[in-house]
Amino acid sequence: LKQRDEQWAQFQQEFAQAKEAATRAQAQAVSADAYSEQASTAVVALKTDVSKLQSTVGQAATSDKELQKRIGGIESVLSRFRFNGDVRLRSDSIFQNYAGCAACVARNRARIRLRLGLEGKLGEDFIGGIYMASGANLNGVASLTDPISTNETLTTFFERKTVGFDRGNVIFQPQAAKWIKLTGGKFAYDWEHTDLTFDPDLNPEGFTEKLSFDFSNPLVKNFSVETMQLLFNEVAGGVGNRGIDSNALGAQAVLRLQPAKVWSSTPSITLLNWNGADPIAQAAFPVLPCSSATATGCIQNPLTPAVGTPLPPPLTPAPRILNSANILTNATFIAGTGTGQRRAFVSGFEYADFIWDNIVTTPWKRFPLRATAEYEQNLRARKSVLAPSKQSKGYWFDANLGQQKQRNDLQFGYNWVRIEQDAVISQFNESELRAPTNVLENRFYVNWLLRGNTTASFNWWIGRTLNRNLQNASLAPGLPAGRQDPYLNRLQFDLIYKF
């Protein structure tokens, strides 16, 4: 019995241990189920977060692509436009003297020229541009009435400088027919010319039409023809006024030749007829009221009326609305009567202009030789009273050695000019000459390309009036009768920065 009791007790103990183990196993199973459920919940939550993150990343990628697309679109638009311009600083010294001249005083001045432009492709076939340039201040009042100079002298108590629109034009050149070029607005010259006829700072207004054809011929490389309609004075009609407009109509033909491997030649012929040019003379040098009752070449003021009658107001001087840097040196006369008097040209103006431009390469690659010769004649010139003959011819010759392409390039040149009184209209050609017409001029010049966008230059102008006896001749102050106008020397040092 005792042994049985011990076995029973052992059995009960083992049963209790087994039951306890089963209870622990059951508890662990429940815990495992709970953990599994929690893990499953966490996995679901994690999958949800990953899905949200993927969605966010997708949206961000889409947004980034859209942003890049927009930026690309802006870059594409901006790439069609480009800014350009230049700043020129100039030291300008003028000397003219003769024995006994008390009024011959040297002049030294610092000048600045500012230009800024924006050009852009308006489409595959159109190009447009807008440019601004510095102007002048006359007695503290902004003035943009000088068409041939954008120089401004550094003076007048640190005043602000004037800026005006210098150019604005649209060019049509279809990609399907690149030999056609149509230009309209206020634009830079697109025809062959020299400073004999037009100043480099003048931008004409109107329209041009150009046809240009390239050839593979060994001699003839290109032939072009161009017509031009330059509009310079529009007049509104009214009572007693027919409203006759003024313009210059012309055409040009150009050949580009290659006579030899080292020689390229470009002859051109231009005809330009100025219709209704007389308003230029009046605008540049208006007929003014007389200063006395016996004065001539002026408009008489009303006479003093009888006692008791109100005094008529004095005449208002006609304004000078063409303040060109060039003085009027063409022959003129007073047309009309009474208060209708106005200044007019003796001659009409029709330019027949032949230019022959040549470039010859030399053994020194950076020193090509360029020579340009020009003969111009005014076909509508008339002999004035004081002139020995018709003053109708202009001559221009320029030769230079070197180029302005690479850093430290040098260019040396000489320019000779002879312009008779009525060869061209004096208000629109080169403004640095001793006089715009009735002039003989020499110029020596050197250009040095310091950097790709910076140039230092020197110009030495030496000129005099051709015939001192002609009307409106520009002479040294107090020049005695019978004495030739002394040479005027002009020294210019320039620093030009382009961007």
Backbone hydrogen bonds, N-H to C=O, Kabsch-Sander energy under -0.5 kcal/mol:
donor,donor_aa,acceptor,acceptor_aa,energy
5,D,1,L,-3.0
6,E,2,K,-1.9
7,Q,3,Q,-2.1
8,W,4,R,-2.8
9,A,5,D,-2.5
10,Q,6,E,-2.2
11,F,7,Q,-2.6
12,Q,8,W,-2.7
13,Q,9,A,-2.2
14,E,10,Q,-2.6
15,F,11,F,-2.8
16,A,12,Q,-2.6
17,Q,13,Q,-2.3
18,A,14,E,-2.8
19,K,15,F,-3.0
20,E,16,A,-2.7
21,A,17,Q,-2.5
22,A,18,A,-2.7
23,T,19,K,-2.8
24,R,20,E,-2.5
25,A,21,A,-2.6
26,Q,22,A,-2.8
27,A,23,T,-2.5
28,Q,24,R,-2.7
29,A,25,A,-2.4
30,V,26,Q,-2.6
31,S,27,A,-2.8
32,A,28,Q,-2.9
33,D,29,A,-2.7
34,A,30,V,-2.6
35,Y,31,S,-2.8
36,S,32,A,-3.0
37,E,33,D,-2.6
38,Q,34,A,-2.7
39,A,35,Y,-3.4
40,S,36,S,-2.7
41,T,37,E,-2.7
42,A,38,Q,-2.9
43,V,39,A,-2.7
44,V,40,S,-2.4
45,A,41,T,-2.7
46,L,42,A,-3.2
47,K,43,V,-2.9
48,T,44,V,-2.4
49,D,45,A,-2.8
50,V,46,L,-2.9
51,S,47,K,-2.6
52,K,48,T,-2.7
53,L,49,D,-3.0
54,Q,50,V,-3.0
55,S,51,S,-2.3
56,T,52,K,-2.9
57,V,53,L,-3.3
58,G,54,Q,-2.5
59,Q,55,S,-2.6
60,A,56,T,-3.1
61,A,57,V,-2.8
62,T,58,G,-2.6
63,S,59,Q,-3.2
64,D,60,A,-3.1
65,K,61,A,-2.6
66,E,62,T,-2.5
67,L,63,S,-2.8
68,Q,64,D,-3.1
69,K,65,K,-2.5
70,R,66,E,-2.6
71,I,67,L,-3.1
72,G,68,Q,-2.8
73,G,69,K,-2.2
74,I,70,R,-2.5
75,E,71,I,-3.0
76,S,72,G,-2.3
77,V,73,G,-2.0
78,L,74,I,-3.1
79,S,75,E,-2.4
80,R,77,V,-1.3
81,F,78,L,-1.9
82,R,119,E,-2.5
84,N,117,G,-2.2
86,D,115,R,-1.7
87,V,497,Y,-2.4
88,R,113,R,-2.5
89,L,495,L,-2.6
90,R,111,R,-2.6
91,S,493,F,-2.4
92,D,90,R,-0.6
92,D,109,R,-2.9
93,S,91,S,-0.5
93,S,491,L,-2.5
94,I,107,R,-2.9
95,F,489,N,-3.1
101,C,98,Y,-2.0
102,A,100,G,-0.9
105,V,103,A,-1.5
107,R,94,I,-2.3
109,R,92,D,-2.3
111,R,90,R,-2.7
112,I,152,E,-2.1
113,R,88,R,-2.0
114,L,150,T,-0.5
115,R,86,D,-2.1
116,L,132,M,-2.4
117,G,84,N,-3.4
118,L,130,I,-2.7
119,E,82,R,-2.3
120,G,128,G,-2.5
121,K,80,R,-1.9
122,L,120,G,-0.7
122,L,126,F,-1.4
123,G,126,F,-1.1
127,I,171,I,-2.4
128,G,120,G,-2.8
129,G,169,N,-2.1
130,I,118,L,-2.4
131,Y,167,R,-2.6
132,M,116,L,-3.3
133,A,164,G,-2.5
134,S,114,L,-2.0
135,G,162,T,-2.7
136,A,143,S,-2.0
138,L,141,V,-3.0
139,N,137,N,-0.7
141,V,138,L,-1.5
143,S,136,A,-3.2
149,S,146,D,-0.6
152,E,112,I,-2.0
154,L,110,A,-2.8
155,T,153,T,-1.3
159,E,155,T,-0.6
159,E,156,T,-1.1
164,G,133,A,-2.6
166,D,131,Y,-2.2
167,R,131,Y,-1.5
168,G,186,K,-2.6
169,N,129,G,-1.8
170,V,184,G,-2.1
171,I,127,I,-3.6
172,F,182,L,-3.1
173,Q,125,D,-2.7
173,Q,171,I,-0.6
177,A,174,P,-1.0
178,K,175,Q,-0.5
180,I,177,A,-2.0
181,K,210,K,-2.2
182,L,172,F,-2.6
183,T,208,T,-2.5
184,G,170,V,-1.8
185,G,206,G,-2.2
186,K,168,G,-2.7
187,F,185,G,-0.6
187,F,204,P,-1.9
197,T,194,T,-1.1
198,F,194,T,-1.5
199,D,428,F,-2.8
202,L,199,D,-1.4
206,G,185,G,-2.6
207,F,229,Q,-2.3
208,T,183,T,-2.3
209,E,227,T,-2.3
210,K,181,K,-2.9
211,L,225,V,-2.8
212,S,179,W,-2.3
213,F,223,F,-2.7
215,F,221,K,-2.5
217,N,220,V,-0.6
221,K,219,L,-0.6
221,K,256,R,-3.1
222,N,256,R,-1.4
223,F,213,F,-2.3
224,S,254,V,-2.3
225,V,211,L,-2.2
226,E,252,Q,-2.4
227,T,209,E,-2.4
228,M,250,G,-2.5
229,Q,207,F,-3.0
230,L,248,A,-3.1
231,L,205,E,-2.1
231,L,229,Q,-0.6
232,F,230,L,-0.6
232,F,246,S,-1.2
233,N,246,S,-1.4
238,G,241,N,-2.5
241,N,238,G,-2.1
245,D,243,G,-0.5
246,S,233,N,-3.2
247,N,275,N,-1.7
248,A,230,L,-2.8
249,L,273,N,-2.3
250,G,228,M,-2.3
251,A,271,L,-2.1
252,Q,226,E,-2.7
253,A,269,I,-2.1
254,V,224,S,-2.7
255,L,267,P,-2.3
256,R,222,N,-2.8
257,L,255,L,-0.6
257,L,265,S,-3.6
258,Q,219,L,-2.5
260,A,263,W,-1.4
263,W,260,A,-1.2
264,S,359,I,-2.5
265,S,257,L,-2.2
266,T,357,D,-3.2
268,S,355,I,-2.5
269,I,253,A,-2.0
270,T,353,D,-2.3
271,L,251,A,-2.5
272,L,351,Y,-2.1
273,N,249,L,-3.1
274,W,272,L,-0.5
274,W,349,F,-2.8
275,N,247,N,-3.5
275,N,273,N,-0.7
276,G,274,W,-0.5
280,I,277,A,-2.0
281,A,277,A,-0.7
281,A,278,D,-0.7
282,Q,278,D,-1.7
283,A,279,P,-2.4
284,A,280,I,-2.1
285,F,281,A,-2.3
290,C,299,I,-2.8
295,A,292,S,-0.9
299,I,288,L,-2.3
300,Q,298,C,-0.6
309,T,306,A,-2.0
321,I,283,A,-0.5
321,I,319,P,-1.0
322,L,283,A,-1.8
323,N,145,T,-0.9
323,N,321,I,-0.5
324,S,322,L,-1.4
329,T,327,I,-0.7
333,F,344,A,-2.2
335,A,333,F,-0.6
335,A,342,R,-3.2
340,G,337,T,-2.0
341,Q,338,G,-1.3
342,R,335,A,-2.4
344,A,333,F,-2.6
346,V,331,A,-2.3
347,S,331,A,-0.5
348,G,380,R,-2.1
349,F,274,W,-0.6
351,Y,272,L,-2.8
352,A,377,Q,-2.3
353,D,270,T,-2.8
353,D,351,Y,-0.5
354,F,352,A,-0.5
354,F,375,Y,-2.9
355,I,268,S,-2.2
356,W,373,A,-2.9
357,D,266,T,-2.1
358,N,371,A,-2.3
359,I,264,S,-2.6
360,V,369,L,-3.3
361,T,262,V,-2.4
365,K,363,P,-0.8
367,F,364,W,-2.5
369,L,360,V,-3.1
370,R,400,N,-2.7
371,A,358,N,-2.3
372,T,398,D,-3.0
373,A,356,W,-2.2
374,E,396,W,-2.5
375,Y,354,F,-2.4
376,E,394,G,-2.8
377,Q,352,A,-2.2
378,N,392,S,-2.6
379,L,350,E,-2.8
379,L,377,Q,-0.9
381,A,378,N,-1.3
387,A,384,S,-0.6
392,S,390,K,-1.3
394,G,376,E,-3.0
395,Y,418,R,-3.1
396,W,374,E,-1.9
397,F,416,W,-2.5
398,D,372,T,-2.4
399,A,414,Y,-2.6
400,N,370,R,-2.5
401,L,412,F,-2.9
402,G,368,P,-2.5
403,Q,366,R,-0.5
403,Q,410,L,-1.1
408,N,449,L,-3.7
409,D,406,Q,-2.0
411,Q,447,N,-1.9
412,F,401,L,-2.6
413,G,445,Y,-2.6
414,Y,399,A,-2.6
415,N,443,R,-2.6
416,W,397,F,-3.0
417,V,441,E,-2.7
418,R,395,Y,-2.2
419,I,439,V,-2.2
420,E,393,K,-2.7
422,D,391,Q,-1.6
423,A,420,E,-1.6
428,F,425,I,-1.2
429,N,425,I,-0.5
430,E,195,D,-2.2
433,L,430,E,-0.5
438,N,419,I,-0.8
439,V,419,I,-2.2
440,L,464,R,-2.5
441,E,417,V,-2.9
442,N,462,I,-2.3
443,R,415,N,-2.2
444,F,460,W,-2.0
445,Y,413,G,-2.3
446,V,458,F,-2.1
447,N,411,Q,-2.4
448,W,456,A,-2.9
449,L,409,D,-2.5
450,L,448,W,-1.2
450,L,454,T,-1.1
451,R,454,T,-1.7
454,T,451,R,-0.8
455,T,496,I,-2.6
456,A,448,W,-2.7
457,S,494,D,-2.2
458,F,446,V,-2.4
459,N,492,Q,-2.4
460,W,444,F,-2.8
461,W,459,N,-0.5
461,W,490,R,-2.8
462,I,442,N,-3.1
463,G,488,L,-2.1
464,R,440,L,-2.2
466,L,438,N,-1.6
468,R,466,L,-0.5
470,L,467,N,-1.3
473,A,470,L,-1.4
475,L,473,A,-0.6
479,L,476,A,-1.4
483,R,480,P,-1.7
488,L,463,G,-3.7
489,N,95,F,-3.2
489,N,487,Y,-0.5
490,R,461,W,-2.5
491,L,93,S,-2.5
492,Q,459,N,-2.6
492,Q,490,R,-0.5
493,F,91,S,-2.0
494,D,457,S,-2.6
494,D,492,Q,-0.5
495,L,89,L,-2.2
496,I,455,T,-3.0
497,Y,87,V,-2.7
498,K,453,N,-3.2
498,K,496,I,-0.5
499,F,85,G,-2.3
